[in-house]
């Protein structure tokens, strides 16, 4: 029991979130274990994005955002005095739409190292190559590193976003519907990458495709209109759901 | 009917805080600026009344020196005001939350001040000029004949200080508003992507927001300068009309007036053109 507690990298207790007067999340509690893929499934507007954006504190920029409850990251309580910049370096994020900056492919990948104060001389080339190899994009972009990423396909751009997030050397990586804009072949690539990355990182994966969650995740949670209906091992959640709504969603009769 | 419906909906959902946000704060300029205008009316009307009573022929510097003086003031003061305005816009847009009452207060005033036509500012500037023109006689004290030498930047300090203040009042709101719009044009996903990689607010500003918004900020500066030049055209005309000696003759005074005003108007419209071309090239 104790060893299990030690492994949980992220604990959320009684999390409530409001945008203005509208309650988005309703008393959520769960633990996320290290080096596992935790997926959150649920229909549109069920609060998946809001939940994952809470973890790296991107919701701080939303006006009228209110929250109660506790988020513990590696045993430290996240509060108003938390250094969000340092936190976001430990918790990376990949968005639904690949948002690359208006500079070369090389500079996009090197961005995370640059903002931490690295210059080109300090083995920046090595960092870029290592991370591009890790995501399996190196051979494709090797010769066009100094060109803009606009010529790449959406899937390649999304992979580049993953590489860019990896350069910062995070411990947790959040994927917020990373395949929302991709075709099936590109989706397979991302899913395979997610499985590979699970060896080194703790991954949080929000998606509204239930089969995708079944393919990539170890643990899954079903969110329905702001409520965490069920949370547990993926296999059990999909084969033997405890809650009626989960069963309906998993079998495709709801959402 | 539609108006009534909206009003009804607004009433139904308005709490005390919402009323403050939606009605009280946006209507403050009505009172503050109204009172300011009320106070300003007295000296303005006094000054305008003096025009024919005091036939001031203090000095007669040549028209070129007047024009240079005016250009110097317009350029230096508007540059200062543009810089101040940009800093102010950054503070409002990037640091203060949308619901902050200071931000709402300033924004509503800025909106009203940008709406005031430049002719009204011109009248204000002329009245300051006219009320100081009388005292200039004492300050300068020199007979007109001996003071025709061109000393462009020495004379009329107080006078141009007043003019400078008016230009700040004119240029700053326009700059604040247009810069804020430029900053808002930087898409949220870009900011979020940078923040998610652990960039600090300062890094997001210098690496993303400023480079993306820069051309639009430049356009904002042009727009504000154009406004200043338009009023300067009005002012320079009045100065020349006022200062050039009667002996120059009616027609030459009129020509000078027309020439200077035209020159500044052309400057103004060129700036507007530059503004438009920058803006179009950026959004294309």
HADDOCK unambig.tbl for C-alpha pairs under 7 A between the chains (distance, minus, plus):
assign (segid A and resid 63 and name CA) (segid B and resid 98 and name CA) 6.86 0.50 0.50
assign (segid A and resid 85 and name CA) (segid B and resid 198 and name CA) 4.87 0.50 0.50
assign (segid A and resid 85 and name CA) (segid B and resid 199 and name CA) 6.32 0.50 0.50
assign (segid A and resid 85 and name CA) (segid B and resid 200 and name CA) 5.85 0.50 0.50
assign (segid A and resid 86 and name CA) (segid B and resid 198 and name CA) 6.48 0.50 0.50
assign (segid A and resid 88 and name CA) (segid B and resid 196 and name CA) 5.71 0.50 0.50
assign (segid A and resid 88 and name CA) (segid B and resid 197 and name CA) 6.29 0.50 0.50
assign (segid A and resid 88 and name CA) (segid B and resid 198 and name CA) 4.79 0.50 0.50
assign (segid A and resid 89 and name CA) (segid B and resid 197 and name CA) 6.04 0.50 0.50
assign (segid A and resid 89 and name CA) (segid B and resid 198 and name CA) 4.66 0.50 0.50
assign (segid A and resid 92 and name CA) (segid B and resid 196 and name CA) 6.09 0.50 0.50
assign (segid A and resid 92 and name CA) (segid B and resid 197 and name CA) 6.18 0.50 0.50
assign (segid A and resid 93 and name CA) (segid B and resid 196 and name CA) 5.90 0.50 0.50
assign (segid A and resid 99 and name CA) (segid B and resid 189 and name CA) 6.56 0.50 0.50
assign (segid A and resid 99 and name CA) (segid B and resid 190 and name CA) 6.28 0.50 0.50
assign (segid A and resid 99 and name CA) (segid B and resid 193 and name CA) 6.59 0.50 0.50
assign (segid A and resid 112 and name CA) (segid B and resid 197 and name CA) 6.20 0.50 0.50
assign (segid A and resid 115 and name CA) (segid B and resid 199 and name CA) 6.42 0.50 0.50
assign (segid A and resid 165 and name CA) (segid B and resid 197 and name CA) 6.29 0.50 0.50
assign (segid A and resid 168 and name CA) (segid B and resid 197 and name CA) 6.84 0.50 0.50
